[in-house]
Amino acid sequence: MEPTCDIPPAWAWSAGQIVQHKWRKVLVLGAVDRGKSTYCRFLTRCCLEAGQRVAVVDTDVGQKDIGPPATLTLGYPEAAQSPTEVQPVAWYFIGATSQAGHLLPMTVGTRHLVDAARAACIIINTTGFVSGPGRVLKSYKIEAVQPDVIVALEHGRELRALLHAYRHYRLLRLPASAYAATKTPEQRRAARERAFGRYFATASTVELALRQVIFQRALLFTGRKLEHPHFLYAEHTGEGMLAVAAENRKDTAGVRVLPIGFERHLLCGVANRRNHGIGLALITHIDFARETIILRTPVPAAQIKVVQFGTLYVQENGRELGYNVPRGLFA
């Protein structure tokens, strides 16, 4: 938790208002490096000291407090517990460390976790992107969550374009933290890679039969398997033919062709029979002949029913390999 001496008086006043009026859903907004996570930790402490149970919905897919990157997470912090010690009790897989191109799942996932939270105070932390597509995303989040209060951390009126359309909501505009450190893109990537590395440090190898798994978020494995002499694997989907190239690739008109080995190191979400997210996995290999998939994950095999394809490749040590997913996998 944050030392009280570093907390601006306006922050302390706002926390007092939230506790006193028992505003339940608190949406925290702000640009990059404005102290959003610091404020969420401070507000958490104030609510806990007032005897309230607190839920934190961490929707910052890049710089996570709770759980690994590329996810939205729900956790219940306890007194004197650092954010990284809070274990996620619910997950929503995004599959990327940026909101770009993922506005719909970011919005759906946030609403899903807020609905799942069982606490007197639900604090929703957000990414620092608040202009352009970021402004659009935050607008959708406001409408999806319907917060009891919006806390806006800003320099001057930098959030005016976003907040003007929601001025009829209860709004607390607060100064940004003077202690918020500016982080370079390289520092942010290094932090993500450390977080991925910590998560997969306890991973083991899991092999599952394809017929036992439900695949989501991609076109692959949605159709009827075909035998084709030019491809390692092929299927007829509701959107046309999809195939995985053999080593000697032969392009075929009208066929979505995935390169051999496209799946290696691809980040995936895993979910249980109720379609509730339970963690992350890295695909090691899909054996199309034996009809099995091999994953590296800390999640026990018996709990995995659903595999959700992401768009980011990650090594087990946490190193990010980029977003070179073949387009045909999804569309």
RODO-2510 file (C-alpha; in nm, 4 decimals, decimal comma):
residues 331
     n   res          X          Y          Z
     1     m     0,0000     0,0000     0,0000
     2     e     0,1056     0,3592    -0,0593
     3     p     0,2534     0,5736     0,2206
     4     t     0,0048     0,8360     0,3340
     5     c     0,2633     1,1168     0,3217
     6     d     0,2795     1,0865    -0,0602
     7     i    -0,0952     1,1019    -0,1131
     8     p    -0,2360     1,4354    -0,2396
     9     p    -0,5046     1,5854    -0,0117
    10     a    -0,7579     1,5666    -0,2971
    11     w    -0,7020     1,1911    -0,3187
    12     a    -0,7639     1,1497     0,0529
    13     w    -1,0799     1,3592     0,0245
    14     s    -1,2075     1,1525    -0,2694
    15     a    -1,1462     0,8258    -0,0860
    16     g    -1,3370     0,9628     0,2114
    17     q    -1,6318     1,0476    -0,0128
    18     i    -1,6331     0,7022    -0,1719
    19     v    -1,6214     0,5276     0,1650
    20     q    -1,8775     0,7579     0,3273
    21     h    -2,1337     0,7344     0,0465
    22     k    -2,0626     0,3665    -0,0214
    23     w    -2,0294     0,4197    -0,3936
    24     r    -1,9824     0,0641    -0,5133
    25     k    -1,8438     0,0739    -0,8692
    26     v    -1,5443     0,3076    -0,8981
    27     l    -1,3962     0,3520    -1,2478
    28     v    -1,0459     0,5022    -1,2419
    29     l    -0,9328     0,6827    -1,5586
    30     g    -0,6143     0,8636    -1,6529
    31     a    -0,3469     0,8920    -1,9188
    32     v    -0,0198     0,7007    -1,9024
    33     d     0,1901     0,7630    -1,5888
    34     r    -0,0753     0,9539    -1,3959
    35     g    -0,0781     0,7285    -1,0876
    36     k    -0,3881     0,5176    -1,1549
    37     s    -0,2467     0,2045    -0,9937
    38     t    -0,1192     0,4074    -0,6980
    39     y    -0,4643     0,5585    -0,6505
    40     c    -0,6319     0,2167    -0,6729
    41     r    -0,3980     0,0793    -0,4059
    42     f    -0,4638     0,3813    -0,1827
    43     l    -0,8399     0,3567    -0,2254
    44     t    -0,8222    -0,0162    -0,1557
    45     r    -0,6462     0,0505     0,1728
    46     c    -0,9010     0,3148     0,2752
    47     c    -1,1934     0,0830     0,2026
    48     l    -1,0348    -0,2094     0,3842
    49     e    -0,9648     0,0096     0,6878
    50     a    -1,3341     0,1072     0,6837
    51     g    -1,4265    -0,2597     0,7049
    52     q    -1,5425    -0,2951     0,3438
    53     r    -1,4644    -0,5934     0,1240
    54     v    -1,2860    -0,4735    -0,1897
    55     a    -1,2716    -0,6213    -0,5382
    56     v    -1,0206    -0,4912    -0,7907
    57     v    -1,0864    -0,5415    -1,1619
    58     d    -0,7512    -0,4950    -1,3337
    59     t    -0,8121    -0,4099    -1,6998
    60     d    -0,4630    -0,2817    -1,7828
    61     v    -0,3541    -0,5611    -2,0178
    62     g     0,0017    -0,4308    -2,0444
    63     q     0,1118    -0,3143    -1,7004
    64     k    -0,0692    -0,5555    -1,4720
    65     d    -0,1042    -0,5384    -1,0951
    66     i    -0,3052    -0,8620    -1,0628
    67     g    -0,2123    -1,1625    -1,2739
    68     p    -0,0110    -1,1827    -1,5984
    69     p    -0,0329    -0,9502    -1,9012
    70     a    -0,2790    -1,0011    -2,1875
    71     t    -0,5636    -1,0662    -1,9437
    72     l    -0,8321    -0,8865    -1,7496
    73     t    -0,8438    -1,0096    -1,3911
    74     l    -1,0506    -0,9908    -1,0745
    75     g    -0,8961    -1,0145    -0,7296
    76     y    -0,9809    -0,9510    -0,3649
    77     p    -0,6883    -0,7747    -0,1936
    78     e    -0,6358    -0,8010     0,1792
    79     a    -0,4731    -0,5562     0,4208
    80     a    -0,0932    -0,5239     0,3929
    81     q    -0,0955    -0,7309     0,0733
    82     s     0,0915    -0,5983    -0,2303
    83     p    -0,0959    -0,6088    -0,5624
    84     t     0,1352    -0,8743    -0,7083
    85     e     0,0453    -1,1015    -0,4156
    86     v    -0,3261    -1,0876    -0,4999
    87     q    -0,4311    -1,4040    -0,6796
    88     p    -0,6846    -1,3679    -0,9629
    89     v    -1,0137    -1,5389    -0,8847
    90     a    -1,1567    -1,4686    -1,2310
    91     w    -0,9953    -1,4113    -1,5703
    92     y    -1,0923    -1,2817    -1,9117
    93     f    -0,8436    -1,3532    -2,1879
    94     i    -0,7555    -1,0746    -2,4329
    95     g    -0,4507    -1,2348    -2,5929
    96     a    -0,2587    -0,9113    -2,6486
    97     t    -0,0829    -0,6525    -2,4343
    98     s    -0,2432    -0,3581    -2,6132
    99     q    -0,6059    -0,2583    -2,6465
   100     a    -0,5571    -0,1779    -3,0159
   101     g    -0,7800    -0,4045    -3,2214
   102     h    -0,9420    -0,5496    -2,9093
   103     l    -1,2013    -0,2894    -2,8088
   104     l    -1,4899    -0,5370    -2,8039
   105     p    -1,3270    -0,8059    -2,5828
   106     m    -1,1860    -0,5343    -2,3545
   107     t    -1,5379    -0,4009    -2,3001
   108     v    -1,7086    -0,7406    -2,2742
   109     g    -1,4433    -0,8710    -2,0366
   110     t    -1,4610    -0,5692    -1,8090
   111     r    -1,8373    -0,5989    -1,7761
   112     h    -1,8078    -0,9751    -1,7193
   113     l    -1,5645    -0,9318    -1,4280
   114     v    -1,7555    -0,6426    -1,2725
   115     d    -2,0704    -0,8556    -1,2761
   116     a    -1,8769    -1,1414    -1,1163
   117     a    -1,7359    -0,9282    -0,8327
   118     r    -1,8853    -0,9745    -0,4873
   119     a    -1,7727    -0,6814    -0,2761
   120     a    -1,8927    -0,3587    -0,1180
   121     c    -1,6484    -0,1632    -0,3349
   122     i    -1,5391    -0,2608    -0,6866
   123     i    -1,2372    -0,0639    -0,8097
   124     i    -1,1806    -0,0799    -1,1865
   125     n    -0,8295     0,0104    -1,2995
   126     t    -0,7786     0,0929    -1,6683
   127     t    -0,5119     0,1411    -1,9332
   128     g    -0,3487     0,4789    -1,9903
   129     f    -0,4770     0,5204    -2,3450
   130     v    -0,7429     0,7907    -2,3397
   131     s    -0,7338     0,9488    -2,6852
   132     g    -0,8369     0,8202    -3,0263
   133     p    -0,9289     0,4487    -2,9972
   134     g    -0,8492     0,4704    -2,6250
   135     r    -1,1140     0,7388    -2,5790
   136     v    -1,3623     0,5210    -2,7694
   137     l    -1,2808     0,2219    -2,5477
   138     k    -1,3195     0,4210    -2,2263
   139     s    -1,6548     0,5520    -2,3497
   140     y    -1,7767     0,1970    -2,4073
   141     k    -1,6473     0,0932    -2,0649
   142     i    -1,8362     0,3738    -1,8944
   143     e    -2,1575     0,2711    -2,0673
   144     a    -2,1012    -0,0997    -2,0035
   145     v    -2,0060    -0,0696    -1,6367
   146     q    -2,2369     0,2188    -1,5377
   147     p    -2,0030     0,3259    -1,2531
   148     d    -2,1339     0,4921    -0,9391
   149     v    -1,8411     0,7324    -0,9619
   150     i    -1,5680     0,8075    -1,2150
   151     v    -1,2304     0,9080    -1,0746
   152     a    -1,0274     1,1021    -1,3316
   153     l    -0,6569     1,1614    -1,2674
   154     e    -0,5274     1,4310    -1,4991
   155     h    -0,2974     1,7224    -1,5634
   156     g    -0,5193     2,0207    -1,6274
   157     r    -0,8201     1,9125    -1,8327
   158     e    -0,6507     1,6583    -2,0582
   159     l    -0,9463     1,4182    -2,0296
   160     r    -1,2019     1,6761    -2,1404
   161     a    -1,2704     1,5121    -2,4784
   162     l    -1,3559     1,1870    -2,3001
   163     l    -1,5391     1,3185    -1,9965
   164     h    -1,7486     1,5918    -2,1577
   165     a    -1,9893     1,3312    -2,2964
   166     y    -2,0317     1,1824    -1,9467
   167     r    -2,0537     1,4998    -1,7408
   168     h    -2,3946     1,3842    -1,6131
   169     y    -2,2182     1,1025    -1,4234
   170     r    -2,0808     1,1467    -1,0721
   171     l    -1,7262     1,2603    -1,1452
   172     l    -1,4245     1,3297    -0,9236
   173     r    -1,1474     1,5108    -1,1141
   174     l    -0,8217     1,4776    -0,9234
   175     p    -0,4613     1,5858    -0,9812
   176     a    -0,2238     1,3243    -1,1155
   177     s     0,0355     1,1867    -0,8772
   178     a     0,3501     1,3975    -0,8523
   179     y     0,5406     1,0761    -0,7818
   180     a     0,4271     0,8826    -1,0904
   181     a     0,7413     0,7788    -1,2769
   182     t     0,7518     0,8042    -1,6545
   183     k     0,8339     0,4663    -1,8078
   184     t     0,9820     0,4156    -2,1519
   185     p     0,8335     0,1590    -2,3940
   186     e     1,1414    -0,0547    -2,3292
   187     q     1,0822    -0,0471    -1,9535
   188     r     0,7178    -0,1394    -2,0023
   189     r     0,8066    -0,4307    -2,2269
   190     a     1,0687    -0,5521    -1,9784
   191     a     0,8098    -0,5427    -1,6997
   192     r     0,5643    -0,7446    -1,9114
   193     e     0,8284    -1,0019    -1,9946
   194     r     0,9206    -1,0432    -1,6279
   195     a     0,5529    -1,0920    -1,5462
   196     f     0,5110    -1,3542    -1,8196
   197     g     0,8281    -1,5268    -1,7000
   198     r     0,7027    -1,5438    -1,3420
   199     y     0,3707    -1,6853    -1,4537
   200     f     0,5161    -1,9609    -1,6718
   201     a     0,7949    -2,0469    -1,4253
   202     t     0,5764    -2,3241    -1,2796
   203     a     0,4406    -2,4451    -1,6141
   204     s     0,4335    -2,8124    -1,7066
   205     t     0,3655    -2,9938    -2,0330
   206     v     0,0026    -3,0843    -2,1005
   207     e    -0,1089    -3,2962    -2,3958
   208     l    -0,4764    -3,2992    -2,4876
   209     a    -0,6733    -3,4735    -2,7597
   210     l    -0,8236    -3,2221    -3,0008
   211     r    -1,1632    -3,3887    -2,9654
   212     q    -1,1586    -3,3191    -2,5909
   213     v    -1,1032    -2,9454    -2,6317
   214     i    -1,3285    -2,6632    -2,7464
   215     f    -1,1353    -2,4031    -2,9467
   216     q    -1,2466    -2,0391    -2,9436
   217     r    -1,1447    -1,7009    -3,0882
   218     a    -1,0309    -1,8452    -3,4252
   219     l    -1,1625    -2,0133    -3,7388
   220     l    -0,9414    -2,3209    -3,6950
   221     f    -1,1227    -2,6379    -3,5779
   222     t    -1,4684    -2,4981    -3,6489
   223     g    -1,5322    -2,7047    -3,9607
   224     r    -1,5315    -3,0562    -4,1057
   225     k    -1,1926    -3,2194    -4,1555
   226     l    -1,0892    -3,2880    -4,5166
   227     e    -0,8202    -3,5071    -4,6672
   228     h    -0,6084    -3,3046    -4,9096
   229     p    -0,2822    -3,4165    -5,0738
   230     h    -0,1232    -3,0704    -5,0663
   231     f    -0,1817    -2,9881    -4,7000
   232     l    -0,0816    -3,1172    -4,3590
   233     y    -0,4362    -3,0471    -4,2428
   234     a    -0,7481    -2,9077    -4,4044
   235     e    -1,1060    -2,8426    -4,3070
   236     h    -1,4179    -2,7005    -4,4656
   237     t    -1,5553    -2,4222    -4,2463
   238     g    -1,8691    -2,2161    -4,2762
   239     e    -1,6475    -1,9458    -4,4268
   240     g    -1,4596    -2,1598    -4,6786
   241     m    -1,1627    -2,3911    -4,6747
   242     l    -0,8853    -2,3534    -4,4165
   243     a    -0,5606    -2,5496    -4,4374
   244     v    -0,2175    -2,5908    -4,2795
   245     a     0,0627    -2,6076    -4,5331
   246     a     0,2929    -2,9072    -4,5590
   247     e     0,6662    -2,8365    -4,5788
   248     n     0,6468    -2,7987    -4,9575
   249     r     0,3717    -2,5432    -4,9588
   250     k     0,1481    -2,5233    -5,2613
   251     d    -0,0799    -2,2210    -5,2742
   252     t    -0,4357    -2,2962    -5,3695
   253     a    -0,6795    -2,0313    -5,4834
   254     g    -0,9668    -1,9685    -5,2462
   255     v    -0,8020    -2,1450    -4,9482
   256     r    -0,6872    -1,9810    -4,6274
   257     v    -0,3439    -2,1377    -4,5755
   258     l    -0,1612    -2,1320    -4,2427
   259     p     0,2155    -2,1923    -4,2492
   260     i     0,3509    -2,5045    -4,0831
   261     g     0,4521    -2,4319    -3,7234
   262     f     0,2327    -2,1225    -3,6988
   263     e     0,1187    -2,2339    -3,3520
   264     r     0,4566    -2,2549    -3,1790
   265     h     0,4797    -2,0125    -2,8819
   266     l     0,1302    -1,8732    -2,9469
   267     l    -0,0239    -1,7374    -2,6280
   268     c    -0,3648    -1,8816    -2,5430
   269     g    -0,6208    -1,8524    -2,2710
   270     v    -0,7594    -2,1639    -2,1076
   271     a    -1,1046    -2,1971    -1,9548
   272     n    -1,3049    -2,4611    -1,7712
   273     r    -1,6301    -2,6352    -1,8629
   274     r    -1,8281    -2,3281    -1,7601
   275     n    -1,6179    -2,1187    -2,0010
   276     h    -1,4654    -1,9327    -1,7076
   277     g    -1,1062    -1,8255    -1,7708
   278     i    -0,8570    -2,0043    -1,5446
   279     g    -0,5162    -1,9084    -1,6840
   280     l    -0,2757    -1,8894    -1,9752
   281     a    -0,0976    -2,1443    -2,1910
   282     l     0,1659    -2,1484    -2,4647
   283     i     0,1152    -2,3829    -2,7580
   284     t     0,4175    -2,6041    -2,8109
   285     h     0,2814    -2,8087    -3,0975
   286     i    -0,0374    -2,9222    -3,2694
   287     d     0,0033    -3,2756    -3,4010
   288     f    -0,2525    -3,2906    -3,6803
   289     a    -0,1784    -3,6563    -3,7520
   290     r    -0,2263    -3,7736    -3,3931
   291     e    -0,4925    -3,5060    -3,3349
   292     t    -0,3392    -3,3702    -3,0166
   293     i    -0,2288    -3,0307    -2,8859
   294     i     0,0673    -2,9833    -2,6523
   295     l     0,0640    -2,6867    -2,4142
   296     r     0,2950    -2,5386    -2,1538
   297     t     0,0813    -2,4107    -1,8678
   298     p     0,0635    -2,4024    -1,4875
   299     v    -0,3053    -2,4993    -1,5123
   300     p    -0,3776    -2,8696    -1,4406
   301     a    -0,4836    -3,0633    -1,7500
   302     a    -0,8006    -3,1893    -1,5821
   303     q    -0,9327    -2,8322    -1,5527
   304     i    -0,8866    -2,7388    -1,9200
   305     k    -1,1874    -2,7666    -2,1480
   306     v    -1,1503    -2,4554    -2,3643
   307     v    -0,8496    -2,3103    -2,5476
   308     q    -0,8791    -1,9519    -2,6709
   309     f    -0,6333    -1,8379    -2,9388
   310     g    -0,4479    -1,5113    -2,8805
   311     t    -0,2492    -1,2928    -3,1197
   312     l     0,0832    -1,2647    -2,9320
   313     y     0,3770    -1,5059    -2,9429
   314     v     0,5661    -1,5451    -2,6140
   315     q     0,8558    -1,7663    -2,5089
   316     e     0,8317    -1,9564    -2,1821
   317     n     1,0938    -1,7282    -2,0250
   318     g     0,8570    -1,4389    -2,0926
   319     r     1,0233    -1,2887    -2,3981
   320     e     0,7691    -1,1420    -2,6389
   321     l     0,8107    -1,2543    -2,9989
   322     g     0,5561    -1,0258    -3,1618
   323     y     0,2194    -1,0435    -3,3358
   324     n     0,2968    -1,2376    -3,6536
   325     v    -0,0152    -1,4533    -3,6395
   326     p    -0,1261    -1,5556    -3,9903
   327     r    -0,4384    -1,3650    -4,0846
   328     g    -0,6188    -1,6762    -4,1993
   329     l    -0,6349    -1,8059    -3,8441
   330     f    -0,8991    -1,5506    -3,7546
   331     a    -1,0618    -1,4268    -4,0754
***
